Amino acid sequence: MNFGQNILNIVAENAQALVIVGLLIGGVLLAIKRKFAMLVGFAGVSLVAVGIVFNYNAVKDLLLKLFNQIIGMG
């Protein structure tokens, strides 16, 4: 039983739902306030956030690879 891996899985599963709800609430609030320029920027940031949250293993591998290339450990 790997406690750390179990916690990671639980957090990842719950983070996906929380991110979607947060993005929907933020988008609706910006639309209600009619701040469409901010809404466009928010949509761009949302795409990055969803990509990171829903594909965290690939992001982790990419960042580790970049770190190893920059520092020279790999």
Residue pairs with C-beta under 8 A, 6 or more apart in sequence:
12 53
12 56
15 53
16 53
16 54
19 49
19 50
19 53
20 50
23 46
23 49
23 50
26 42
26 46
27 39
27 42
27 43
27 46
30 36
30 38
30 39
30 42
31 39
51 59
52 59
65 74
67 73
68 74
